[in-house]
Amino acid sequence: MSTAQAIRERIAAQPAGEPFTPALFAGLGSRASIDQTLMRLAKSGQIERLGHGLYSVLKVGRFGLKAMPAPEQVAQALAESEGATIEVHGAEAARRFGLSTQVPAQPVFYTTGSSRTVRLGKTIIHLQHVAPRKLALAGRPAGQALSALWYLGRHQVTPATFRRIAEKLSGIEFEALRKAKATMPAWMVAALIGYERGELAHG
C-alpha cells in the first residue's frame, strides 16, 4: 500500500471535525511524503487545513456551515503531536471553580510542550509552556484545581480556597489533589495544611 493510500485510510477512520496533525501518520512514510499527501488532500477539499501542521476532516453543520473543532480539541491535538500534556489556563480554571470572575478573551492552555499560537477562524488559541510540575494532574478535575491555584498565587490562596475547591471536586479528585503536595510550592502546601487542620478541628 502506498503512503498516500495508507494516509487516506487513516483519515477515513477519523471522526469528522476532530483535528489532527501529521504525527497521526508517523510510520506511514517520510515526513516529506506525509506533508505532500496532506497538502494534496487539503487542496482537493477532502480535508480542511486549519493552520500550520493542523488539519481536520470537514464537518458541515445543520445549515451547511463548516463546523470548527473546539479550542480544547485543537490544543490537545497539538500537544499530543509532541508528546506533551495540556491543561486549561489558570484564569479559566479559577472561573470554573467560582474563585474568579475573570474570563480570558481568547482560549489559552498550559502545556509541557512548546509555546505556540494557532488561528481558528476568528479565534486565536494560545499554548503557553509551563513547568511540568504545574501540570502534574493534567487531564482530570484535580488538574484544573491545581491550575487555578497556581494562577491565583501566593497572596490569594488560603485554606478557604481549598475549602471551595473541596466543595466542587469529588472526594477522589480532592484526594488526588492532596496527594500532589510534592509538586506544590511551599505557600500552596501551607494553605492546604491550614485547610486540613481546620477540617480536623471541626470534625
N, CA and C of each residue as an Amber inpcrd file, in Angstrom:
protein
   609
   0.8410000  -1.1920000   0.0000000   0.0000000   0.0000000   0.0000000
   0.8850000   1.2540000   0.0000000   0.5350000   2.2130000  -0.8390000
   1.3310000   3.4370000  -0.9080000   1.1140000   4.2920000   0.3370000
   2.0460000   5.2230000   0.5550000   1.9240000   6.1420000   1.6900000
   0.6140000   6.9150000   1.6010000   0.3070000   7.4250000   0.4010000
  -0.9060000   8.2200000   0.2130000  -2.1550000   7.4050000   0.5550000
  -2.1840000   6.1460000   0.1190000  -3.3460000   5.2900000   0.3860000
  -3.4810000   5.0110000   1.8770000  -2.3470000   4.7390000   2.5300000
  -2.3620000   4.4690000   3.9720000  -2.8500000   5.6870000   4.7470000
  -2.4350000   6.8690000   4.3130000  -2.8740000   8.1150000   4.9660000
  -4.3730000   8.3170000   4.7640000  -4.8420000   8.0790000   3.5410000
  -6.2870000   8.2460000   3.2650000  -7.1260000   7.3060000   4.1230000
  -6.6370000   6.0820000   4.3020000  -7.3910000   5.1160000   5.1140000
  -7.4350000   5.5440000   6.5860000  -6.3130000   6.0830000   7.0670000
  -6.2880000   6.5210000   8.4670000  -7.2000000   7.7490000   8.6540000
  -7.2120000   8.6230000   7.6510000  -8.0870000   9.8040000   7.7240000
  -9.5560000   9.3790000   7.7060000  -9.8580000   8.3520000   6.9190000
 -11.2420000   7.8710000   6.8270000 -11.7660000   7.3980000   8.1860000
 -10.8460000   6.9700000   9.0490000 -11.2450000   6.4820000  10.3740000
 -11.3550000   7.6210000  11.3960000 -10.9640000   8.8350000  10.9830000
 -11.0100000   9.9830000  11.8930000 -12.4340000  10.5160000  12.0220000
 -12.8950000  10.8200000  13.2330000 -14.2230000  11.4320000  13.3820000
 -14.2430000  12.8020000  12.7140000 -15.3110000  13.1200000  12.0230000
 -15.4410000  14.4160000  11.3490000 -15.3280000  15.5480000  12.3680000
 -14.5700000  16.5580000  11.9960000 -14.4340000  17.7310000  12.8590000
 -13.3600000  17.6340000  13.9110000 -12.7560000  16.4370000  14.0590000
 -11.7170000  16.2720000  15.0820000 -10.3540000  16.6230000  14.4840000
  -9.6210000  17.5690000  15.0890000  -8.3510000  17.9970000  14.4970000
  -7.2620000  16.9400000  14.6200000  -6.3170000  16.9810000  13.6890000
  -5.1710000  16.0740000  13.7630000  -3.9510000  16.7580000  13.1630000
  -2.7870000  16.2190000  13.4680000  -1.5120000  16.7510000  12.9520000
  -0.8130000  15.6440000  12.1730000   0.2650000  15.9660000  11.4480000
   0.9990000  14.9200000  10.7120000   1.4930000  13.7860000  11.6050000
   1.5860000  14.0370000  12.9100000   2.0490000  12.9860000  13.8340000
   1.1280000  11.7610000  13.8070000  -0.1240000  11.9640000  13.4020000
  -1.0910000  10.8560000  13.3250000  -0.6190000   9.7750000  12.3430000
   0.2290000  10.1750000  11.4040000   0.6340000   9.2580000  10.3280000
   2.0830000   8.7930000  10.4710000   2.6280000   8.9630000  11.6550000
   4.0120000   8.5350000  11.9010000   4.1770000   7.0570000  11.5480000
   5.2280000   6.7620000  10.7990000   5.4960000   5.3740000  10.4210000
   4.9060000   4.9690000   9.0930000   4.0850000   5.8500000   8.4930000
   3.4640000   5.5020000   7.2070000   4.3030000   5.9400000   6.0140000
   5.3220000   6.7330000   6.2900000   6.1800000   7.2270000   5.2010000
   7.0600000   8.3340000   5.7340000   7.8550000   8.9290000   4.8430000
   8.7270000  10.0330000   5.2730000   7.8720000  11.2520000   5.6040000
   8.4240000  12.1540000   6.4170000   7.6730000  13.3600000   6.7840000
   7.3230000  14.1720000   5.5370000   8.2450000  14.2140000   4.5700000
   8.0000000  14.9670000   3.3360000   6.8250000  14.3860000   2.5530000
   6.7780000  13.0490000   2.4330000   5.6810000  12.4320000   1.6610000
   4.3430000  12.5790000   2.3930000   4.3820000  12.5460000   3.7330000
   3.1540000  12.7450000   4.5170000   2.6420000  14.1710000   4.3060000
   3.5420000  15.1490000   4.4030000   3.1550000  16.5550000   4.2160000
   2.5910000  16.7930000   2.8200000   3.2340000  16.2000000   1.8090000
   2.7730000  16.3740000   0.4180000   1.3700000  15.7930000   0.2390000
   1.1460000  14.6080000   0.8020000  -0.1700000  13.9670000   0.6820000
  -1.2410000  14.8210000   1.3650000  -0.9340000  15.3280000   2.5490000
  -1.9080000  16.1580000   3.2740000  -2.2130000  17.4450000   2.5070000
  -1.1860000  18.0360000   1.9100000  -1.3880000  19.2630000   1.1190000
  -2.3060000  18.9880000  -0.0730000  -2.0920000  17.8410000  -0.7210000
  -2.9360000  17.4810000  -1.8840000  -4.3820000  17.2580000  -1.4400000
  -4.5620000  16.5490000  -0.3190000  -5.9160000  16.2710000   0.1770000
  -6.6260000  17.5590000   0.5900000  -5.8660000  18.4960000   1.1480000
  -6.4510000  19.7860000   1.5460000  -6.8460000  20.5820000   0.3060000
  -5.9790000  20.5460000  -0.7130000  -6.2450000  21.2900000  -1.9550000
  -7.4870000  20.7500000  -2.6590000  -7.6740000  19.4310000  -2.5700000
  -8.8350000  18.8120000  -3.2430000 -10.1060000  18.8870000  -2.3890000
  -9.9720000  19.4370000  -1.1740000 -11.1540000  19.6290000  -0.3260000
 -11.5540000  18.4100000   0.4850000 -10.7110000  17.3700000   0.4750000
 -11.0580000  16.1660000   1.2500000 -10.8070000  16.3500000   2.7420000
  -9.8500000  17.2160000   3.0640000  -9.6280000  17.5960000   4.4620000
  -9.4980000  19.1090000   4.5240000  -9.6320000  19.6510000   5.7060000
  -9.5390000  21.0980000   5.9060000  -8.2180000  21.4290000   6.5910000
  -7.4780000  22.3840000   6.0380000  -6.2510000  22.8420000   6.7010000
  -6.6350000  23.9640000   7.6680000  -6.4470000  23.7210000   8.9630000
  -6.8430000  24.6960000   9.9860000  -5.7310000  25.6900000  10.2820000
  -4.4940000  25.2520000  10.0930000  -3.3360000  26.0860000  10.3930000
  -2.0920000  25.3010000  10.0580000  -0.9400000  25.8580000  10.3570000
   0.3130000  25.1710000  10.0320000   0.3800000  23.8240000  10.7550000
   0.4240000  22.7400000   9.9760000   0.5190000  21.3980000  10.5570000
  -0.7150000  20.9630000  11.3210000  -1.8530000  21.5280000  10.9720000
  -3.0930000  21.1980000  11.6940000  -4.2410000  21.0540000  10.6980000
  -4.9110000  19.9060000  10.7550000  -5.9680000  19.5960000   9.7920000
  -7.1860000  18.9930000  10.4990000  -8.2890000  18.9000000   9.7560000
  -9.4280000  18.1290000  10.2620000 -10.2320000  17.6280000   9.0690000
 -11.0250000  16.5840000   9.3160000 -11.9680000  16.1100000   8.3080000
 -13.1470000  17.0760000   8.3900000 -13.4980000  17.6570000   7.2730000
 -14.5310000  18.7000000   7.2600000 -15.8430000  18.2010000   7.8480000
 -16.3700000  18.9920000   8.7740000 -17.6720000  18.6890000   9.3620000
 -18.6120000  19.8300000   9.0130000 -19.7190000  19.4940000   8.3900000
 -20.6700000  20.5270000   7.9800000 -21.8550000  20.5280000   8.9390000
 -22.1920000  21.7050000   9.4230000 -23.2870000  21.8380000  10.3840000
 -24.6510000  21.7770000   9.7210000 -25.6780000  21.9940000  10.5190000
 -27.0710000  21.8710000  10.0510000 -27.4010000  22.8070000   8.8920000
 -26.7860000  23.9880000   8.8870000 -27.1380000  24.9680000   7.8610000
 -26.0820000  25.0690000   6.7630000 -25.3250000  23.9840000   6.6160000
 -24.3180000  23.9430000   5.5660000 -23.0590000  24.7260000   5.8850000
 -22.9170000  25.1230000   7.1540000 -21.7370000  25.8790000   7.5660000
 -20.6600000  24.9330000   8.0880000 -19.4180000  25.2990000   7.8320000
 -18.3140000  24.4910000   8.3570000 -18.3140000  24.5650000   9.8790000
 -18.2100000  23.4140000  10.5220000 -18.1550000  23.3770000  11.9880000
 -16.6930000  23.2760000  12.4220000 -16.2280000  24.2690000  13.1570000
 -14.8400000  24.2710000  13.6210000 -14.6970000  23.3980000  14.8670000
 -13.5560000  22.7350000  15.0410000 -13.3430000  21.9570000  16.2650000
 -13.2490000  22.8890000  17.4720000 -13.5150000  22.3550000  18.6520000
 -13.4220000  23.1370000  19.8840000 -11.9560000  23.4810000  20.1510000
 -11.6850000  24.6590000  20.7240000 -10.2970000  25.0300000  21.0260000
  -9.5460000  23.9760000  21.8370000 -10.2540000  23.3330000  22.7770000
  -9.5970000  22.3210000  23.6130000  -9.1420000  21.1220000  22.7720000
  -9.9360000  20.7740000  21.7480000  -9.5530000  19.6700000  20.8570000
  -8.2870000  20.0310000  20.0740000  -8.2310000  21.2810000  19.6160000
  -7.0730000  21.7430000  18.8490000  -5.8260000  21.7290000  19.7260000
  -5.9520000  22.2710000  20.9390000  -4.8150000  22.3030000  21.8660000
  -4.3370000  20.8860000  22.1820000  -5.2880000  19.9650000  22.3590000
  -4.9480000  18.5690000  22.6700000  -4.1960000  17.9230000  21.5130000
  -4.6680000  18.1560000  20.2840000  -4.0190000  17.5680000  19.1050000
  -2.5910000  18.0910000  18.9470000  -2.4120000  19.3950000  19.1600000
  -1.0790000  19.9860000  19.0340000  -0.1340000  19.4470000  20.1080000
  -0.6440000  19.3220000  21.3300000   0.1810000  18.8100000  22.4260000
   0.5700000  17.3480000  22.1810000  -0.4030000  16.5490000  21.7620000
  -0.1330000  15.1200000  21.5170000   0.9120000  14.9270000  20.4250000
   0.9430000  15.8540000  19.4520000   1.8840000  15.7110000  18.3380000
   3.3340000  15.7970000  18.8120000   3.5650000  16.4000000  19.9980000
   4.9360000  16.4410000  20.5220000   5.0480000  15.7470000  21.8760000
   4.0810000  14.8580000  22.1520000   4.1360000  14.0690000  23.3780000
   3.9810000  14.8980000  24.6410000   3.2780000  16.0160000  24.5270000
   3.0950000  16.9190000  25.6670000   1.6940000  16.7830000  26.2450000
   1.4860000  17.3760000  27.4180000   0.1580000  17.3960000  28.0290000
  -0.3230000  18.8370000  28.0830000  -1.6410000  19.0040000  28.2180000
  -2.2120000  20.3480000  28.3320000  -3.1730000  20.4100000  29.5110000
  -3.4550000  21.6210000  29.9180000  -4.4880000  21.8820000  30.9200000
  -5.0540000  23.2650000  30.6350000  -6.3060000  23.5040000  31.0260000
  -6.8750000  24.8340000  30.8010000  -6.0740000  25.8630000  31.5900000
  -6.0290000  27.0580000  31.0800000  -5.2980000  28.1480000  31.7400000
  -5.8870000  28.3960000  33.1260000  -5.0270000  28.8150000  34.0430000
  -5.4580000  29.0320000  35.4210000  -6.6140000  30.0010000  35.5760000
  -6.6760000  31.0270000  34.7140000  -7.7710000  32.0040000  34.8020000
  -9.1090000  31.3280000  34.5290000  -9.1380000  30.4750000  33.5030000
 -10.3730000  29.7520000  33.1700000 -10.6960000  28.7200000  34.2470000
  -9.6560000  28.0470000  34.7480000  -9.8630000  27.0480000  35.8100000
 -10.4260000  27.7170000  37.0610000  -9.8670000  28.8740000  37.4370000
 -10.3460000  29.6040000  38.6220000 -11.7990000  30.0370000  38.4390000
 -12.1450000  30.4420000  37.2150000 -13.5420000  30.8310000  36.9350000
 -14.4810000  29.6340000  37.1010000 -14.0550000  28.4760000  36.6260000
 -14.8940000  27.2750000  36.7250000 -15.1380000  26.8680000  38.1830000
 -14.1710000  27.1590000  39.0510000 -14.3270000  26.8220000  40.4710000
 -14.9830000  27.9470000  41.2720000 -15.3770000  29.0140000  40.5730000
 -16.0110000  30.1290000  41.2670000 -15.0390000  30.9340000  42.1010000
 -13.7390000  30.8730000  41.7520000 -12.7050000  31.5810000  42.5140000
 -12.3040000  32.8930000  41.8430000 -12.8180000  33.1230000  40.6430000
 -12.5070000  34.3460000  39.9050000 -13.6360000  34.5930000  38.9070000
 -13.8630000  35.8390000  38.5720000 -14.8930000  36.1630000  37.5690000
 -14.2450000  36.5600000  36.2480000 -12.9190000  36.5330000  36.2080000
 -12.2030000  36.9380000  35.0010000 -12.3590000  35.8900000  33.9000000
 -12.7650000  36.3450000  32.7280000 -12.9280000  35.4300000  31.5870000
 -11.8500000  35.7530000  30.5590000 -10.9840000  34.7890000  30.2220000
  -9.9470000  35.0610000  29.2130000 -10.5750000  35.4620000  27.8780000
 -10.0150000  36.4920000  27.2370000 -10.5610000  36.9930000  25.9620000
 -10.4340000  35.9420000  24.8610000  -9.3490000  35.1860000  24.8770000
  -9.1180000  34.1230000  23.8980000  -8.6990000  32.8650000  24.6590000
  -8.9990000  31.6790000  24.1200000  -8.6240000  30.4450000  24.8250000
  -7.1080000  30.2830000  24.9620000  -6.6630000  30.0490000  26.1990000
  -5.2500000  29.8340000  26.4910000  -5.1250000  28.5210000  27.2540000
  -4.1460000  27.7140000  26.8910000  -3.9130000  26.4300000  27.5540000
  -2.4660000  26.3620000  28.0050000  -2.2610000  25.7810000  29.1750000
  -0.9060000  25.4920000  29.6310000  -0.4680000  24.2000000  28.9540000
   0.8070000  24.1000000  28.6300000   1.3280000  22.8740000  28.0230000
   2.7570000  22.6040000  28.4920000   3.1210000  21.3170000  28.5330000
   4.5120000  20.9540000  28.8300000   5.3350000  21.0170000  27.5470000
   4.6530000  21.2180000  26.4170000   5.3390000  21.3290000  25.1230000
   5.7260000  22.7650000  24.8240000   5.9180000  23.0540000  23.5410000
   6.3700000  24.3890000  23.1630000   5.2020000  25.3760000  23.0940000
   5.5130000  26.6400000  23.3630000   4.5060000  27.6980000  23.2550000
   4.2140000  27.9350000  21.7780000   2.9470000  28.1140000  21.4370000
   2.5940000  28.4370000  20.0520000   1.2010000  29.0390000  19.9920000
   0.8880000  29.6480000  18.8720000  -0.4080000  30.2950000  18.6710000
  -1.0080000  29.7770000  17.3770000  -2.2930000  29.4600000  17.4060000
  -2.9890000  28.9680000  16.2130000  -4.2530000  29.7870000  16.0190000
  -4.4740000  30.2290000  14.7980000  -5.7020000  30.9600000  14.4770000
  -6.7350000  29.9830000  13.9360000  -7.9220000  30.0040000  14.5230000
  -9.0050000  29.1160000  14.1060000 -10.2040000  30.0020000  13.7890000
 -10.3230000  30.3920000  12.5220000 -11.3580000  31.3670000  12.1900000
 -11.0210000  32.6890000  12.8680000 -11.9630000  33.1860000  13.6700000
 -11.7240000  34.4460000  14.3930000 -11.1070000  34.2000000  15.7710000
 -10.9880000  32.9410000  16.1440000 -10.4490000  32.5970000  17.4610000
  -8.9430000  32.3630000  17.3860000  -8.2270000  32.9240000  18.3330000
  -6.7780000  32.6920000  18.4120000  -6.5250000  31.8400000  19.6510000
  -5.9610000  30.6660000  19.4460000  -5.6950000  29.7240000  20.5380000
  -4.2200000  29.8200000  20.9180000  -3.9670000  30.0260000  22.1960000
  -2.5940000  30.1370000  22.6790000  -2.2240000  28.9020000  23.5000000
  -1.0780000  28.3340000  23.2210000  -0.4990000  27.2930000  24.0850000
   0.7060000  27.9100000  24.7710000   0.6950000  27.8910000  26.0800000
   1.7430000  28.5450000  26.8700000   2.5510000  27.4980000  27.6350000
   3.8390000  27.4450000  27.3580000   4.6930000  26.4590000  28.0350000
   4.8190000  26.7900000  29.5190000   4.6420000  25.7700000  30.3610000
   4.8560000  25.9220000  31.8030000   5.6580000  24.7230000  32.3100000
   6.1740000  24.8420000  33.5140000   6.9400000  23.7500000  34.1160000
   6.0530000  22.5180000  34.2920000   6.5840000  21.3110000  34.0400000
   5.7770000  20.0910000  34.1490000   5.0620000  19.9320000  35.4890000
   5.6550000  20.4150000  36.5900000   5.0060000  20.2050000  37.8930000
   3.6800000  20.9590000  38.0060000   3.5110000  22.0030000  37.1820000
   2.2320000  22.7350000  37.1970000   1.1270000  21.9120000  36.5300000
   1.5410000  20.9010000  35.7550000   0.5680000  20.0510000  35.0560000
   0.6230000  18.6220000  35.5820000   0.9900000  18.4890000  36.8410000
   1.1580000  17.1550000  37.4410000  -0.1160000  16.3220000  37.3740000
  -1.2740000  16.9740000  37.3850000  -2.5500000  16.2380000  37.3840000
  -3.3740000  16.5590000  36.1310000  -2.6980000  16.9490000  35.0680000
  -3.3880000  17.3840000  33.8440000  -4.3810000  16.3470000  33.3270000
  -5.4840000  16.8450000  32.7900000  -6.4640000  15.9730000  32.1590000
  -7.5400000  15.4520000  33.0840000  -7.5770000  15.9170000  34.3360000
  -8.6100000  15.4790000  35.2720000  -9.0310000  16.6950000  36.1120000
 -10.1920000  16.6350000  36.7570000 -10.6580000  17.7810000  37.5380000
  -9.6430000  18.3010000  38.5520000  -8.9030000  17.3900000  39.2010000
  -7.8880000  17.8180000  40.1680000  -6.8020000  18.6470000  39.4870000
  -6.5430000  18.3580000  38.2180000  -5.5520000  19.1200000  37.4530000
  -6.0180000  20.5400000  37.2010000  -7.3210000  20.7010000  36.9500000
  -7.8720000  22.0520000  36.7850000  -7.7650000  22.8310000  38.0900000
  -7.9890000  22.1470000  39.2170000  -7.8740000  22.7930000  40.5280000
  -6.4410000  23.2720000  40.7580000  -5.4660000  22.4340000  40.3960000
  -4.0600000  22.7980000  40.5610000  -3.7090000  23.9940000  39.6760000
  -4.2400000  23.9900000  38.4560000  -4.0240000  25.1000000  37.5250000
  -4.5720000  26.4050000  38.1110000  -5.7710000  26.3280000  38.7150000
  -6.3910000  27.5050000  39.3300000  -5.5530000  28.0230000  40.4900000
  -5.0150000  27.1250000  41.2940000  -4.2130000  27.5090000  42.4610000
  -2.9250000  28.2200000  42.0440000  -2.2660000  27.7030000  41.0160000
  -1.0440000  28.3480000  40.5130000  -1.3770000  29.7480000  39.9950000
  -2.4950000  29.8670000  39.3160000  -2.8860000  31.1630000  38.7450000
  -3.1910000  32.1820000  39.8500000  -3.9170000  31.7640000  40.8750000
  -4.3020000  32.6820000  41.9540000  -3.0850000  33.1730000  42.7270000
  -2.1320000  32.2850000  42.9450000  -0.8610000  32.6940000  43.5400000
  -0.8420000  32.7860000  45.0500000   0.3460000  33.0490000  45.5470000
   0.6640000  33.0610000  46.9720000  -0.2880000  33.9360000  47.8020000
  -0.6570000  35.1020000  47.2780000  -1.4140000  36.0630000  48.1000000
  -2.9250000  35.8230000  48.0870000  -3.3840000  34.9880000  47.1610000
  -4.8360000  34.7420000  47.0900000  -5.2390000  33.3410000  47.5490000
  -4.2910000  32.4290000  47.6290000  -4.6150000  31.0510000  48.0170000
  -4.5660000  30.9210000  49.5390000  -5.6980000  30.5800000  50.1350000
  -5.8270000  30.4380000  51.5880000  -6.5020000  29.1050000  51.8860000
  -6.5980000  28.7130000  53.1660000  -7.3570000  27.5000000  53.4920000
  -8.7880000  27.5520000  52.9490000  -9.3770000  28.7630000  52.9040000
 -10.7430000  28.9080000  52.3710000 -10.8030000  28.5670000  50.8810000
  -9.7150000  28.8260000  50.1640000  -9.6480000  28.4810000  48.7370000
  -9.7680000  26.9670000  48.5760000  -9.0400000  26.2360000  49.4150000
  -9.1070000  24.7710000  49.3590000 -10.4870000  24.2720000  49.7880000
 -11.1270000  24.9880000  50.7060000 -12.4810000  24.5900000  51.1240000
 -13.4450000  24.6910000  49.9400000 -13.3290000  25.7760000  49.1720000
 -14.1850000  25.9590000  47.9970000 -13.9250000  24.8680000  46.9660000
 -12.6540000  24.5450000  46.7540000 -12.2980000  23.5010000  45.7880000
 -12.8230000  22.1420000  46.2570000 -12.7100000  21.8700000  47.5590000
 -13.1990000  20.5940000  48.1120000 -14.6980000  20.4380000  47.8980000
 -15.4230000  21.5570000  47.9260000 -16.8830000  21.5170000  47.7050000
 -17.2100000  21.1850000  46.2550000 -16.3200000  21.5770000  45.3440000
 -16.5830000  21.4130000  43.9080000 -16.0860000  20.0750000  43.3610000
 -15.0350000  19.5290000  43.9680000 -14.4560000  18.2750000  43.4660000
 -15.0850000  17.0620000  44.1410000 -15.0470000  15.9350000  43.4530000
 -15.4530000  14.6820000  44.0950000 -14.3970000  14.3220000  45.1330000
 -14.7320000  13.4350000  46.0570000 -13.7860000  13.0140000  47.0870000
 -12.5120000  12.4390000  46.5010000 -12.6550000  11.6500000  45.4350000
 -11.4950000  11.0090000  44.7930000 -10.5670000  12.0620000  44.1920000
 -11.1620000  13.0590000  43.5240000 -10.3530000  14.0910000  42.8830000
  -9.6590000  14.9880000  43.9110000 -10.3690000  15.3100000  45.0090000
  -9.7430000  16.1640000  46.0210000  -8.6030000  15.4160000  46.7090000
  -8.7880000  14.1160000  46.8650000  -7.7310000  13.2970000  47.4670000
  -6.5000000  13.2770000  46.5480000  -6.7370000  13.2180000  45.2280000
  -5.6260000  13.2500000  44.2630000  -4.8750000  14.5720000  44.3700000
  -5.6230000  15.6590000  44.5640000  -5.0030000  16.9780000  44.7170000
  -4.1450000  17.0240000  45.9850000  -4.6810000  16.4900000  47.0700000
  -3.9400000  16.4820000  48.3480000  -2.6450000  15.6670000  48.2300000
  -2.7130000  14.5840000  47.4750000  -1.5390000  13.7120000  47.3350000
  -0.4600000  14.3240000  46.4360000  -0.8090000  15.4310000  45.7710000
   0.1620000  16.0810000  44.8700000   0.9940000  17.1380000  45.5940000
   1.0220000  17.0710000  46.9160000   1.7610000  18.0760000  47.7080000
   3.2150000  18.2200000  47.2550000   3.8200000  17.0960000  46.8470000
   5.2450000  17.1210000  46.4600000   5.5000000  18.0350000  45.2610000
   4.4590000  18.2720000  44.4440000   4.6290000  19.1410000  43.2630000
   4.2910000  20.5930000  43.5780000   3.7640000  20.8520000  44.7630000
   3.2900000  22.2010000  45.1120000   4.3950000  23.0460000  45.7450000
   4.3460000  24.3660000  45.5310000   5.2780000  25.2520000  46.2290000
   4.8860000  25.3510000  47.7120000   5.8120000  25.8380000  48.5330000
   5.5850000  25.8790000  49.9840000   4.3290000  26.6550000  50.3710000
   4.0590000  27.7740000  49.6910000   2.8880000  28.5910000  50.0530000
   1.5720000  27.8520000  49.7990000   1.5450000  27.0120000  48.7580000
   0.3360000  26.2520000  48.4470000   0.1330000  25.1300000  49.4710000
   1.2390000  24.4750000  49.8170000   1.1750000  23.4120000  50.8310000
   0.7070000  23.9770000  52.1630000   1.2010000  25.1700000  52.5300000
   0.8180000  25.7980000  53.8060000  -0.6890000  26.0540000  53.8550000
  -1.2570000  26.5240000  52.7430000  -2.7000000  26.7760000  52.6890000
  -3.4880000  25.4700000  52.7790000  -2.9840000  24.4210000  52.1300000
  -3.6530000  23.1220000  52.1650000  -3.6160000  22.5400000  53.5840000
  -2.4590000  22.6340000  54.2370000  -2.3460000  22.1290000  55.6140000
  -3.2750000  22.9150000  56.5380000  -3.3710000  24.2240000  56.3060000
  -4.2890000  25.0530000  57.0870000  -5.7320000  24.5930000  56.9340000
  -6.1050000  24.2480000  55.7000000  -7.4580000  23.7210000  55.4380000
  -7.6530000  22.3930000  56.1700000  -6.6590000  21.4900000  56.0670000
  -6.7740000  20.1600000  56.6870000  -6.9010000  20.2700000  58.2230000
  -6.1400000  21.1690000  58.8070000  -6.2280000  21.3510000  60.2720000
  -7.5880000  21.8950000  60.6600000  -8.1080000  22.7960000  59.8480000
  -9.4450000  23.3490000  60.1230000 -10.5120000  22.2860000  60.0610000
 -10.3740000  21.3660000  59.0890000 -11.3460000  20.2760000  58.9550000
 -11.2710000  19.3420000  60.1620000 -10.0450000  19.0750000  60.6310000
  -9.8810000  18.2050000  61.7970000 -10.4940000  18.8530000  63.0550000
 -10.3050000  20.1710000  63.1660000 -10.8480000  20.8990000  64.3280000
 -12.3690000  20.8800000  64.3340000 -12.9470000  20.9850000  63.1080000
 -14.4170000  20.9730000  63.0080000 -14.9650000  19.5550000  63.1530000
 -14.1100000  18.5850000  62.7560000 -14.5570000  17.1870000  62.7890000
 -14.6410000  16.6710000  64.1940000
